[in-house]
Amino acid sequence: MAVNVDIVYKTVLSILNKEQRGYMTPQEFNKTATQVQLEIFEQYFDDLNQQLRVPQSDEDYADRVANIEEKMSIFETTGLCTYTTNSAGGYFTLPTTDSYGLVCSPYRLGSLAYKNVYNTSIGPLEELQKSEFYYIQNSRLTASTERNPTFLRESNRIIVAPSSIIANITANYIRKPLDPVWGFTVGSRGQYIYNPAPFVPGTPDTGSRNFEVHESEQTRLIIKILMYAGIIIKDPQIVQAAAQQSQLEDINSKS
């Protein structure tokens, strides 16, 4: 389940309006919510790296590595890479649409797999550094083959050896979360009315899209958005209170 964007926005407004401190418009909320979700998403990688260094509990639901991996699994997907040729040779680019038809941006590459003309899956492909990648191709004994292909990443390009491979490269990767959207219509008195219809990219913000991070992140989302809201409405007390609570949440999650 995703975190409901309407619940988060109305909770933020409720806290801000409790003492008539100010107001956060839907446009301000959407921009802030996108930033906060991305911060939480990026923190997963640091948290996982940190937890891999310490012993984990064998108790169900208490294994922090497993819990972080569960949160990250929401964004794990696969897709076919696109092959392109130019004067310097051919290369692949990571998919912008995954195998499920979702238009998304790759964030971190996991592995590459190749399915040859005999419909045999080969993978994962071995990633090599630039000097090693080109060096091994100079010898028949070490050169990459379709049974043992390798690849090199340069910028956003993926160069696969041997060069006879020009299709059927599948990427397993983690995509970026889609931006949350609190969509609305404007009422007769100029008020914002929540529109729960699905958001369609490229159209005005009349539809909505929930947060994609794990549902356990709802409290964290609200606290962090409140911290930004305090900056927007120029209320240092809100910023300080939210920052302290956010710090406490981080300490509790890692201690």
Backbone hydrogen bonds in HBPLUS format (Angstrom, degrees):
<---DONOR---> <-ACCEPTOR-->    atom                        ^
c    i                          cat <-CA-CA->   ^        H-A-AA   ^      H-
h    n   atom  resd res      DA  || num        DHA   H-A  angle D-A-AA Bond
n    s   type  num  typ     dist DA aas  dist angle  dist       angle   num
A0211-PHE N   A0003-VAL O   3.07 MM 208  5.13 144.0  2.20 165.3 160.7     1
A0008-VAL N   A0004-ASN O   3.25 MM   4  6.54 162.7  2.28 150.7 155.2     2
A0009-TYR N   A0005-VAL O   3.05 MM   4  6.18 166.7  2.07 146.1 149.9     3
A0010-LYS N   A0006-ASP O   2.97 MM   4  6.06 169.3  1.99 151.0 154.4     4
A0011-THR N   A0007-ILE O   2.96 MM   4  6.01 146.0  2.08 141.9 151.3     5
A0012-VAL N   A0008-VAL O   2.98 MM   4  6.22 159.7  2.03 150.9 156.0     6
A0013-LEU N   A0009-TYR O   2.94 MM   4  6.24 162.7  1.97 152.2 156.9     7
A0014-SER N   A0010-LYS O   2.90 MM   4  5.96 151.7  1.98 137.3 145.4     8
A0015-ILE N   A0011-THR O   3.05 MM   4  6.29 156.7  2.10 149.6 154.4     9
A0016-LEU N   A0012-VAL O   2.99 MM   4  6.23 162.3  2.03 151.4 156.7    10
A0017-ASN N   A0013-LEU O   2.83 MM   4  5.89 154.9  1.90 150.0 156.7    11
A0018-LYS N   A0015-ILE O   3.41 MM   3  5.24 151.7  2.50  94.5 102.5    12
A0021-ARG N   A0016-LEU O   3.02 MM   5  5.51 149.9  2.12 162.5 162.5    13
A0020-GLN N   A0017-ASN O   3.11 MM   3  4.45 170.1  2.12  96.5  98.6    14
A0029-PHE N   A0025-THR O   2.85 MM   4  6.11 160.3  1.89 155.7 162.1    15
A0030-ASN N   A0026-PRO O   2.85 MM   4  6.03 165.1  1.87 152.6 155.7    16
A0031-LYS N   A0027-GLN O   3.23 MM   4  6.41 163.6  2.26 146.0 149.6    17
A0032-THR N   A0028-GLU O   3.00 MM   4  6.13 163.7  2.03 149.5 154.6    18
A0033-ALA N   A0029-PHE O   2.68 MM   4  5.75 162.7  1.71 158.5 164.0    19
A0034-THR N   A0030-ASN O   3.07 MM   4  6.16 153.3  2.15 140.7 146.8    20
A0035-GLN N   A0031-LYS O   3.25 MM   4  6.51 159.0  2.30 143.9 148.7    21
A0036-VAL N   A0032-THR O   2.91 MM   4  6.16 163.8  1.94 156.6 161.1    22
A0037-GLN N   A0033-ALA O   2.94 MM   4  6.02 165.3  1.96 148.9 153.0    23
A0038-LEU N   A0034-THR O   3.13 MM   4  6.26 157.3  2.19 143.1 149.2    24
A0039-GLU N   A0035-GLN O   2.99 MM   4  6.26 150.9  2.08 145.9 154.1    25
A0040-ILE N   A0036-VAL O   3.01 MM   4  6.30 162.5  2.05 155.7 159.2    26
A0041-PHE N   A0037-GLN O   2.92 MM   4  6.09 159.4  1.96 148.1 154.4    27
A0042-GLU N   A0038-LEU O   2.91 MM   4  6.06 163.6  1.94 150.4 154.1    28
A0043-GLN N   A0039-GLU O   3.04 MM   4  6.17 141.1  2.19 139.8 150.4    29
A0044-TYR N   A0041-PHE O   3.18 MM   3  5.52 144.3  2.31 104.4 113.8    30
A0047-ASP N   A0043-GLN O   2.85 MM   4  6.04 164.7  1.87 159.4 164.4    31
A0048-LEU N   A0044-TYR O   2.85 MM   4  5.98 156.8  1.91 146.8 153.1    32
A0049-ASN N   A0045-PHE O   3.07 MM   4  6.21 162.4  2.10 142.5 147.3    33
A0050-GLN N   A0046-ASP O   2.96 MM   4  6.17 153.3  2.04 146.1 153.6    34
A0051-GLN N   A0047-ASP O   2.88 MM   4  6.08 161.0  1.92 151.7 156.6    35
A0052-LEU N   A0048-LEU O   2.99 MM   4  6.11 144.3  2.12 149.7 158.0    36
A0053-ARG N   A0050-GLN O   3.22 MM   3  5.65 156.4  2.28 107.7 114.8    37
A0054-VAL N   A0051-GLN O   3.22 MM   3  5.48 162.0  2.25 108.1 113.5    38
A0062-ALA N   A0059-GLU O   3.19 MM   3  5.47 161.7  2.23 124.0 127.1    39
A0067-ASN N   A0063-ASP O   2.99 MM   4  6.28 150.1  2.09 145.6 154.9    40
A0068-ILE N   A0064-ARG O   2.94 MM   4  6.11 158.6  1.98 147.6 152.0    41
A0069-GLU N   A0065-VAL O   2.93 MM   4  6.13 163.7  1.96 151.2 156.3    42
A0070-GLU N   A0066-ALA O   2.94 MM   4  6.08 142.9  2.08 139.4 149.2    43
A0071-LYS N   A0067-ASN O   3.19 MM   4  6.50 150.1  2.28 140.4 147.3    44
A0071-LYS N   A0068-ILE O   3.05 MM   3  5.11 116.2  2.47  95.9 111.1    45
A0072-MET N   A0068-ILE O   2.94 MM   4  6.28 150.8  2.03 149.7 158.5    46
A0073-SER N   A0069-GLU O   2.87 MM   4  5.94 137.3  2.06 140.6 151.7    47
A0075-PHE N   A0072-MET O   2.96 MM   3  5.74 154.2  2.02 122.6 128.6    48
A0076-GLU N   A0073-SER O   3.25 MM   3  5.03 161.2  2.28  98.9 104.6    49
A0175-ARG N   A0075-PHE O   2.94 MM 100  5.41 163.3  1.97 151.9 150.6    50
A0077-THR N   A0173-TYR O   2.91 MM  96  5.69 162.3  1.95 169.0 174.8    51
A0173-TYR N   A0077-THR O   2.97 MM  96  5.69 163.9  1.99 156.7 162.0    52
A0099-SER N   A0078-THR O   2.75 MM  21  5.77 155.5  1.81 150.5 148.4    53
A0079-GLY N   A0171-ALA O   3.08 MM  92  5.51 138.5  2.26 143.3 154.4    54
A0171-ALA N   A0079-GLY O   2.84 MM  92  5.51 169.8  1.85 167.7 164.9    55
A0081-CYS N   A0169-ILE O   2.84 MM  88  5.64 176.0  1.85 169.8 170.9    56
A0082-THR N   A0093-THR O   3.04 MM  11  5.30 153.7  2.11 148.0 152.6    57
A0093-THR N   A0082-THR O   2.87 MM  11  5.30 140.6  2.03 139.4 152.2    58
A0084-THR N   A0091-TYR O   2.82 MM   7  5.51 161.1  1.86 166.0 172.6    59
A0091-TYR N   A0084-THR O   2.86 MM   7  5.51 154.6  1.93 158.1 166.5    60
A0086-ASN N   A0089-GLY O   3.01 MM   3  5.33 144.7  2.14 126.1 136.8    61
A0089-GLY N   A0086-ASN O   3.07 MM   3  5.33 158.1  2.12 109.8 116.8    62
A0092-PHE N   A0158-ILE O   2.77 MM  66  4.88 170.9  1.78 144.6 147.8    63
A0158-ILE N   A0092-PHE O   2.79 MM  66  4.88 153.4  1.86 149.2 151.9    64
A0104-CYS N   A0096-THR O   2.82 MM   8  5.40 152.8  1.90 138.3 147.3    65
A0098-ASP N   A0102-LEU O   3.01 MM   4  5.50 158.3  2.06 147.3 147.0    66
A0101-GLY N   A0098-ASP O   3.01 MM   3  5.45 164.7  2.03 120.2 121.8    67
A0176-LYS N   A0105-SER O   2.83 MM  71  5.61 157.3  1.88 164.3 172.0    68
A0107-TYR N   A0174-ILE O   2.66 MM  67  5.51 151.9  1.74 151.3 155.9    69
A0108-ARG N   A0174-ILE O   3.11 MM  66  5.21 153.9  2.18 138.3 145.2    70
A0174-ILE N   A0108-ARG O   2.83 MM  66  5.21 164.7  1.86 155.0 160.2    71
A0110-GLY N   A0172-ASN O   2.68 MM  62  5.23 146.3  1.79 147.7 153.3    72
A0111-SER N   A0172-ASN O   3.14 MM  61  5.27 146.6  2.26 132.3 141.7    73
A0172-ASN N   A0111-SER O   2.88 MM  61  5.27 171.0  1.88 162.4 162.6    74
A0125-LEU N   A0112-LEU O   2.76 MM  13  5.44 152.5  1.84 141.2 150.2    75
A0113-ALA N   A0170-THR O   2.88 MM  57  5.18 152.4  1.95 147.6 156.1    76
A0170-THR N   A0113-ALA O   2.83 MM  57  5.18 161.8  1.86 151.3 156.6    77
A0114-TYR N   A0122-ILE O   2.63 MM   8  5.01 173.3  1.64 159.7 162.2    78
A0122-ILE N   A0114-TYR O   2.54 MM   8  5.01 158.2  1.59 159.9 168.1    79
A0115-LYS N   A0168-ASN O   3.19 MM  53  5.58 155.1  2.26 149.3 156.8    80
A0116-ASN N   A0120-THR O   3.10 MM   4  5.53 152.7  2.18 148.0 142.6    81
A0119-ASN N   A0116-ASN O   2.83 MM   3  5.29 149.8  1.92 122.1 124.3    82
A0151-PHE N   A0126-GLU O   2.96 MM  25  6.34 146.4  2.08 153.6 154.9    83
A0128-LEU N   A0151-PHE O   3.00 MM  23  6.21 163.0  2.03 170.1 173.4    84
A0133-PHE N   A0129-GLN O   2.78 MM   4  5.83 160.3  1.81 162.1 168.9    85
A0134-TYR N   A0130-LYS O   3.28 MM   4  6.46 168.8  2.30 156.5 156.0    86
A0135-TYR N   A0131-SER O   3.14 MM   4  6.07 146.9  2.25 136.4 146.3    87
A0136-ILE N   A0132-GLU O   3.12 MM   4  6.14 169.4  2.13 155.9 155.4    88
A0138-ASN N   A0135-TYR O   3.19 MM   3  5.78 165.4  2.21 116.8 121.3    89
A0142-THR N   A0139-SER O   3.25 MM   3  5.45 133.4  2.48 100.2 111.3    90
A0143-ALA N   A0139-SER O   2.81 MM   4  5.63 138.3  1.98 154.2 164.7    91
A0145-THR N   A0148-ASN O   3.34 MM   3  4.93 155.7  2.40 105.8 107.9    92
A0148-ASN N   A0145-THR O   3.02 MM   3  4.93 130.6  2.28  93.8 107.7    93
A0150-THR N   A0161-ALA O   3.02 MM  11  5.42 155.6  2.08 149.4 157.3    94
A0161-ALA N   A0150-THR O   2.94 MM  11  5.42 167.2  1.95 147.8 150.8    95
A0152-LEU N   A0159-ILE O   2.84 MM   7  5.14 147.9  1.94 142.4 153.2    96
A0159-ILE N   A0152-LEU O   2.82 MM   7  5.14 165.0  1.84 159.9 160.0    97
A0154-GLU N   A0157-ARG O   2.95 MM   3  5.21 161.8  1.98 145.8 151.7    98
A0157-ARG N   A0154-GLU O   2.83 MM   3  5.21 160.2  1.87 134.7 137.4    99
A0165-ILE N   A0162-PRO O   3.23 MM   3  6.12 172.6  2.23 123.0 125.3   100
A0181-VAL N   A0209-ARG O   2.90 MM  28  4.82 163.8  1.93 133.1 137.6   101
A0209-ARG N   A0181-VAL O   2.87 MM  28  4.82 157.6  1.92 131.8 136.3   102
A0195-ASN N   A0183-GLY O   2.95 MM  12  5.27 161.0  1.98 125.8 124.6   103
A0184-PHE N   A0205-ASP O   3.20 MM  21  6.77 155.3  2.26 149.9 148.6   104
A0185-THR N   A0193-ILE O   2.87 MM   8  5.18 147.8  1.97 140.9 151.1   105
A0193-ILE N   A0185-THR O   2.78 MM   8  5.18 164.6  1.81 163.8 165.5   106
A0187-GLY N   A0191-GLN O   2.74 MM   4  5.08 167.5  1.76 153.4 157.1   107
A0190-GLY N   A0187-GLY O   3.02 MM   3  5.14 160.4  2.06 111.6 113.9   108
A0208-SER N   A0197-ALA O   2.70 MM  11  5.96 160.5  1.74 175.4 176.1   109
A0199-PHE N   A0208-SER O   2.98 MM   9  4.65 129.8  2.24 135.1 127.3   110
A0203-THR N   A0200-VAL O   3.29 MM   3  6.02 140.8  2.46 144.4 145.4   111
A0206-THR N   A0204-PRO O   2.62 MM   2  5.57 141.9  1.76 109.9  97.2   112
A0217-GLU N   A0214-HIS O   2.91 MM   3  5.69 165.6  1.93 126.1 130.1   113
A0218-GLN N   A0215-GLU O   3.38 MM   3  5.86 160.0  2.42 119.3 118.4   114
A0221-LEU N   A0217-GLU O   2.85 MM   4  6.04 156.8  1.90 159.0 165.6   115
A0222-ILE N   A0218-GLN O   3.07 MM   4  6.36 163.5  2.10 154.3 157.5   116
A0223-ILE N   A0219-THR O   3.01 MM   4  6.26 166.5  2.03 155.2 158.5   117
A0224-LYS N   A0220-ARG O   3.07 MM   4  6.19 169.7  2.08 151.9 154.7   118
A0225-ILE N   A0221-LEU O   2.92 MM   4  6.05 158.9  1.97 152.1 158.4   119
A0226-LEU N   A0222-ILE O   2.92 MM   4  6.06 154.6  1.99 146.7 153.9   120
A0227-MET N   A0223-ILE O   3.10 MM   4  6.41 143.9  2.24 141.8 151.2   121
A0228-TYR N   A0224-LYS O   3.27 MM   4  6.66 155.2  2.34 145.9 150.5   122
A0229-ALA N   A0225-ILE O   2.79 MM   4  6.05 151.4  1.87 147.7 157.5   123
A0230-GLY N   A0226-LEU O   2.89 MM   4  6.11 149.2  1.98 147.4 153.7   124
A0231-ILE N   A0228-TYR O   3.04 MM   3  5.13 123.6  2.37  95.8 110.3   125
A0232-ILE N   A0228-TYR O   2.97 MM   4  6.34 155.4  2.03 149.8 156.9   126
A0233-ILE N   A0229-ALA O   2.93 MM   4  6.19 162.9  1.95 158.0 160.9   127
A0235-ASP N   A0230-GLY O   2.73 MM   5  4.87 164.8  1.75 148.0 152.6   128
A0234-LYS N   A0231-ILE O   3.21 MM   3  4.83 150.4  2.31  92.7 101.3   129
A0238-ILE N   A0235-ASP O   3.20 MM   3  5.64 127.0  2.49 109.1 120.3   130
A0239-VAL N   A0235-ASP O   3.35 MM   4  6.71 162.0  2.38 149.6 154.4   131
A0240-GLN N   A0236-PRO O   2.87 MM   4  6.02 166.0  1.89 150.4 154.0   132
A0241-ALA N   A0237-GLN O   2.94 MM   4  6.03 168.2  1.96 148.0 151.7   133
A0242-ALA N   A0238-ILE O   2.95 MM   4  5.99 165.8  1.97 151.1 155.4   134
A0243-ALA N   A0239-VAL O   2.87 MM   4  5.92 156.2  1.93 147.4 154.7   135
A0244-GLN N   A0240-GLN O   2.97 MM   4  6.12 158.5  2.01 149.3 154.5   136
A0245-GLN N   A0241-ALA O   3.07 MM   4  6.25 158.8  2.11 144.4 150.2   137
A0246-SER N   A0242-ALA O   2.83 MM   4  5.98 154.2  1.90 146.8 154.4   138
A0247-GLN N   A0243-ALA O   2.95 MM   4  6.11 156.4  2.01 145.0 151.0   139
A0248-LEU N   A0244-GLN O   2.99 MM   4  6.21 153.1  2.06 143.6 151.0   140
A0249-GLU N   A0245-GLN O   2.93 MM   4  6.17 154.6  1.99 147.3 153.9   141
A0250-ASP N   A0246-SER O   3.03 MM   4  6.29 155.9  2.09 147.2 153.3   142
A0251-ILE N   A0247-GLN O   2.99 MM   4  6.25 155.9  2.05 147.3 153.7   143
A0252-ASN N   A0248-LEU O   2.96 MM   4  6.16 162.9  1.99 150.8 155.3   144
A0253-SER N   A0249-GLU O   3.01 MM   4  6.15 147.1  2.12 143.1 151.9   145
A0254-LYS N   A0251-ILE O   3.25 MM   3  5.37 144.2  2.38  99.8 109.6   146
A0255-SER N   A0251-ILE O   2.94 MM   4  5.86 131.9  2.18 149.3 161.0   147
